[in-house]
């Protein structure tokens, strides 16, 4: 059914409990339900029909949650724009989804006007704040009477159309149904024992599965409290100490920021019982530093936008297996590890061998929006091809190897960038590292290390000397090219922006 019913049930059970916190602002469940019902009335008044798409261009702030719930209550589908989308990406997502109306902060209305000339939403912008070119302000929209009813939606209907970052070509719309989202929330309730007493500190963006499905929705469905903020390592640490959250999430780059910010200064955070870290392979040395400095024992997770952000995780009640992603969430997904060799394509590989991860189940998208040819390539007999390379041990634990399209083929051999990154991250001279393949006359590709040094006097020669001393960084794994930079570019979700690095260091 329409997932907003579950959040509204939380509001009936705990009307005066804080649902959403942002800076000094607090919103109770009763206020959240009332405001979202008013926004639903506004959408219905504007002629938005069940199943149509409504856009939200905002970062982590309370109006994002209100708009989402109002969109769902009106029976529509949420399109959460990546806040860092450039104009052409905004236009593509708006055209592709046939967005009827967009909500954005007043300061971002000019961005939308630049991107949407001639689009139906150009004259249908709702500004959080005042802007002369907006159709209405947020306060205007919430001046309607609350809509008493929830428009029915089935499990198979789309709740969210989430556009991927579009590192190659245009962003793709990933369909996320009401059942997809409910399934992954139910799985987290079971796995992490999330209930009404839990609070989450959320710096991962709501326009991404790492903020929305991983944290915000499971907490709201359980009647917990979420605190929204944008990423700043020192401010996050201060909030974590002051507010004592029980649940949070980071991507590896955020973890590195925290370790670098603390500079070996202990900062105990005993309230955090679940800290999920995913988005790319974890540098083990930084993970150990995070635990030593804060006491946080992170939970490794795996899950793409196409899997609602979580399909594999470390069990909390079992000893950690270093380097492992954990086990598949077999209540909501099934997995296969399949050969990528042309001669045996689609055949399951034996335990211990590397292959492509295929998934299917309640948490897996039914497909990409209006991309029939892509769906034919990415889905095989109901199995979604993740393009991620993994291996499994005899007990069913999965180990991430790399992205199939990030793999470096050097001298005819496969080199996995994130493995090299893990060894380089252990170097005390390295604050942050990214590894990519760049052209090489003899080897076709060479391993190239992009290094942010821990001290200003560190040189490429110093890094090369460390590599020469480390047996894991010799042979084809050895970075033949080392570039020392001030910062490594990141995407809006704080992942390493590898396509951009490949353009810069081609």
N, C-alpha and C positions, 0 to 999 in steps of 0.2 A: 504494500500500500504506500501512499504518499508518506515519505520519511519525516516530513515536518510534523506529522501527528505525534511522533515519539517525543520530539522536543517540546511540543505543546503539553504533552502529558507531564513532562518534568516541571513545566510551569504550574500546572494544576497541583502537583504534589508539593512543590517548594516555591510558592509565589514570591516570598520575600528574601529568598536566598540570592546572593550575587551570582549572576550567570557570566557576565563579561566585565572585565576590568581593563582599562586603558589609561595609563598615566594616573591622574587623580579622579578619573571618571569611573563610576561603577553603575552597572545596569542590572537590576534584578530580573528574575525569570518572568515575573508579572509584566514588567516594563518591556522586556524583549518580546513577549507574546503580543502585547498590545500594539507596540510600534510596528511589528512585522504584519499584523493584521490590518493596520491602517495602510501600510504600503501595498498590501495585496488589494485593498479596495481601490487605491489609486491606479494600479495596473489594470484592473478589470474595467475601471472607468475609462482608461485610455484605449480600451479595445483589445488588450492582449489576450489571446486565446490559449486554451490548454495545449501544451506541446510546443508553443512558439518560444523563441529564445530571447532572453533579456541579458544585456551585458553589464558587468560591474568592473570598473577600472579604479581600483583602490589598493593600497597596501593594508597592513594589519591595523584595522580600526573598527570600532563597534558597528558603524553603519554597514560595513561589509556583511556582518552576520545578520543584521536586520533585513537588509536587501535580499540576501539569500533565502531567508525564511519566507519573506513576502512573495518572492518569485515562486517558490514551491507551493505556498498556500493558494496562489492564483492558478496553479496547475501548469505553470510555465517551466522552462528549462534554463538553468543558470549558465551563462558564459563568463567565466572569470578570466578577464584579460591579464596576461603577464604584464606587470606594472612597468617593466623595462622594454616592452615591445616598441620598436621604431614604427614610424607612420605606416609604412607599407605592410607590416605585419598586423597592425591594428585594422587596416583596411581589409586585408585578406580575411581575417577572422570574422569581421563584421559582414562582409559579402558572403562568405562561405556559410555562415550560420543564419544568414538573413535576420540579423538582430533587429528587434522592433524598437528598442529603447535602451539607453545606457545611463548608468549612475556613476558619477565621478566627483571627486573634490573640485571645488571651484577653480583651483589653480591648474587643474588638468583639462578643463573644458577647451582651452585653445589647442591642446594636442589633438583632441577629438575633432575639432572643427577643421584642423589642417588635414586630418586623415580621411574625413568622411564627406567631402563635397559630393552632392548628388545622391548620397545614400539616404534611405528612409529615416535612419536614426539621426541624421544631421540636425533636424529640427525637433528631435525628441530626446534631449539631454536633460538629465536631472542633476543639479549641482548641489553638493554638500557645501553650503555656504552660498554667497551671492555672486552671480555672474550675469551680465546683461543679455548674453546670447543663449542662456539656458531656457528650456521650455518651462521649467519649474525649479524651485529650490526644494531641498530635502524637507524643510519645515512645511512648505506648501503641500508636499506629497503626504506628509503625516497628519495633515489637518482633517483628513477624511475620517468618517466613522469606521471603527474596526469591522472588517469582514468577519461575520460569525462562522462561516463554513470553510472547510478545506475542500478544494476541488479534488475529486478522486483521481488517483493515478495508480496504474498497476505496477507490479514489480519490474516488468520488462520495459516500462517507459523510461525515457532518458530524464535524469535529474540534473546532470551536469554535462556540458560539452567543454572539455578542458583541452586547450590547444597546447601542443608540445612546443618546445623552444624553437624548433625550425632551424637547427644548425645546418641542415642541408635542404635547400629549397624552402617552400612555404610551410608554415606550421600546419600540423595535422590535427584535426579535431578528434579527440578520443571520447567516444560515447561512454558515459558512466550512468548506469541505471539506478533506480531506487533500490533494487535488490543488491546490486554490486556494492553500494555504499553501506547498506544495512549489514551485509554479510561481514565486511571487514571490520565494522564497528563491533558487531557481536563477537567476532574472534578476539579482538583486543580486550573486551570486557572479560572474556574467559581466560585468556592468556595472562593478562596483567592484573586481573582482579580489580578492574576499574569500577568504582561505584560513586555514590553521592558525596563521599568524603574527600574525593581526589580533587586536586587543583593542578592546572597545567600552565607552564610558562612557555609561550609560543612566540618564537622569533622566526621560525621557518614560515615562508609566506603562505597566506590563505589561498592565493591563486594557484597553489601547487599542492599535490597530494601530501607533501611533508608537513604542511600546516593544517590543511583542511581535514583529510581523511585520517591522518595519523594521530592528530591530537584534538582539534577543535570539536569535530562531530562526535567521536566516542565519549568525550567528557560531557557534552551537552545532552546527548542521549541518555547518559547515566545520571544527569542532574548535578554534575560537578561544576567547578568554576574555571574559566579560562582567563588568562592575562595575556593581552596582545601587546607586542612591541616590535619595532624594527631592530635589526641586528646591530649591536654595539657590544663588544666583548666585556668591557668594564661595566657598562650599565646593566648588562645581563647578569653579571656576577653579583652586583649590588642588589638587583631585584630578587635573584635566587636566594640570597641570604635574608633579605627583609621579608619576602612573601612566603618563604618556605614551601615552594611547590613540591608536589610528590611525583609529577610526571613532566618530562620535557623531551625535546628531540633536537638533534644537531646534524649537520652534515660534516664530513671530515674537515673541511676548511674552517668551519666554526670552532671545532675542537682545537685545531692548530692555533687559531686566534686566541683562544682561552689560555693555552699553554704558554704562548709567547707573551701574552699580557701579564701573566702572573710572575714570569721570570723567577721561577723556583720559590715563590712566596706561597706557603701553604694557605689554602682558603677553603676550609671544610664546609661542605654542603650536605649535611646528614639527612635533610628532609627528602632528597630526591631518591626514590626507590626504583624508578624506571627512567633511564635516559637512553632513548633509541637513537642510534647513529647509523645512517645509511646514505646512499647517493653515489658512493664509489667505494673502492676498497679502503679499509682502514689501515693507516700506517701504525703498525704495532707499537713502535717506540713512543709515538705521541699518545696512544691509548694508555700505555703504562704510566706516562707522565701525568695525564689527566687524573687517573686514579690516585696516584701518589700525592698530587696537589690538592684535590678536592674530595677524595673519598668516593667519587662517582664510579660505579662499576657499570660501564656502558653495555647496552644490549645491541648487538649487531643485527641489522635488519636488511632485507632485500625486498624490493617491489617497485615496479615501474608505474607510470601513470596508467598504463594499460592493465595493471593489476591492483589498482586502488592504493598503491603505495606500500602494500605489505602482503607478501605471499610466503616468505621464509624468515624465520627469526630464531635466535638462540633461546632455548627453553630456560626460564628463570630457575627451575628446580633441578637443573642438571649441571654438573661441572663444565666450565668453559673448555672448549676445544680451540686452542689458539689458531687463528686464521680462518675459522669456520663461520659461515653465514648462519648456521643453525639448521633447523629442520623445516620442511614445508608445513604450512598450516593445512593439514589434511582434512580438516572439517570444511574448508572452503575452496581448496585447490588440489588438483592432481598435477604431478610433474613427470617429465621424461627428460633424459639427457641423450641427445641424438647426435650421431656422427655428422660431421661437416664435410667429409671427403666425398668427392664427386662419385666415386665408385660405390659407396655405401650410404649415400645421402638418405637420411630419414630412418636409419637403423639405430636402435638403442646401443650405447657403448657399455662395456663392462665397468663395474665399480673401479674407481681409481683413474679412469681415463677421461680426458677432457672432451667435452662435446657441447653442443648448443642446448640451452634450457628451453623446453617447451612446456607450456602450462595450459590448463583449462579448469573451469569451475565457476562457482558463484562470484568470485572476486575478479573475474577476468572480463574485460570489455567485450561486448558483442561485435565490436568492429570500429573502424574509423569512419567518420561522417563523410558520406558521399564520395568515397574513394574505393570503388569496386575493384580496380586492378591491384591496388595496394593490399586490400583484404584478401584477394586470391593468393598473393605471395606470402602474406604473413600468417594466414590460417590454413592448416592442413588437417582435414577431417575433424574440425572442431578444436584443434590444438593451436595455441598462439605461439609463434616463433619469436623468442625474446631478443635474439641476436647477442645474448650474453653467453659467454663460455664459462662453464663450471665443471666440477668433478664431484663425485660422491664417494664417501667411504662405506664400509660394510654395514655401519649402523644407521645409514640414511642421512648423515650430516653432509651438507653441501659446502663446497669451497669455491669461492669466486676466483676466476682466472683473469678475465678481461672482456672488454667488448670486442666482438668479432671484427668490427670496423675500425677499432683502435690498434689492433694487433700490428706489430712491426715485423715484416718479413725481411730479414737481413741475411744475405748470403744463402738464401733458400731455407733458412731456419726461422721458426716462430719465436719472437721475443715479445713478452707481455709487459707493456709499459708500467702497469701498476705494481708488478712484482719488483721492477727496478726502482720505482719510486719508494717502495717500502724499505729497501736496503739503503737508499740515499737519505731517507728521512732519519735514519739512525745516526747520521753524521752530525756531530755537535756544531759544525760550521754551517749547517743548513737550517734555515727557519721554515722554508716552504719549497716544494719541488714539484715540477711537472715534467713528464717524459713523453716525447713524441718521436715519430719517425720523420726524418728529412732525407732528401735524395743523396745518394752516394754513387759515384761513378762505377765502382767495382761491385759493391754489395747490393746495389739497387736502393736500399734504405739503410740508414745508420741510426743508432740510438742517440738521441739528442736530449740532454738534460737542461731544463730551464730552472735556475736556482735563485731563490731569494736568500741571501746570506744572513747569518745570525749576527755578523759584525761587519762594519763597513770596509774593513781591510781585507776581507776574504776575496781571493782571486780564483779564476778558473783553474789555475795550476794547483791550488790547494785542494780543490775538489777532485781533480784528476789524481793527485797523490793519495787521497782517501780511497778512491776507486781501486787504485793499484794495490792497496793494502787489504782489500776486502775480496775474498775468493768468490763471493756472489756477484761481484761487479767486474768480472774478467771475461775474456772471450767475447762472444757476440753480445753479451749483456752489458759490456763496457760502454759507457757513454763516449763516443768518439768526438762528439761536439758538446761543449759546455758553454752555456750562456748565463752570465750573472746579470740579474735584473732587479729593479727596485720592488716590483710587484708582479704577481701573476694574475691575468685577467680572469674574472669569474662571471658566471651567468647570474641571472636574477635569483636563482635558488642556491647561490654560493658554491656551485660546482666549478671545477676548472674548465675554462672555456677553451677546449682543445681545438675546435675549428679556427678560432681566432689566432691561437698560437701557431697553427700550421700555416696560416696566411702570412704571419709576421716572419717566421723563421723557415721559409720555404727553401 
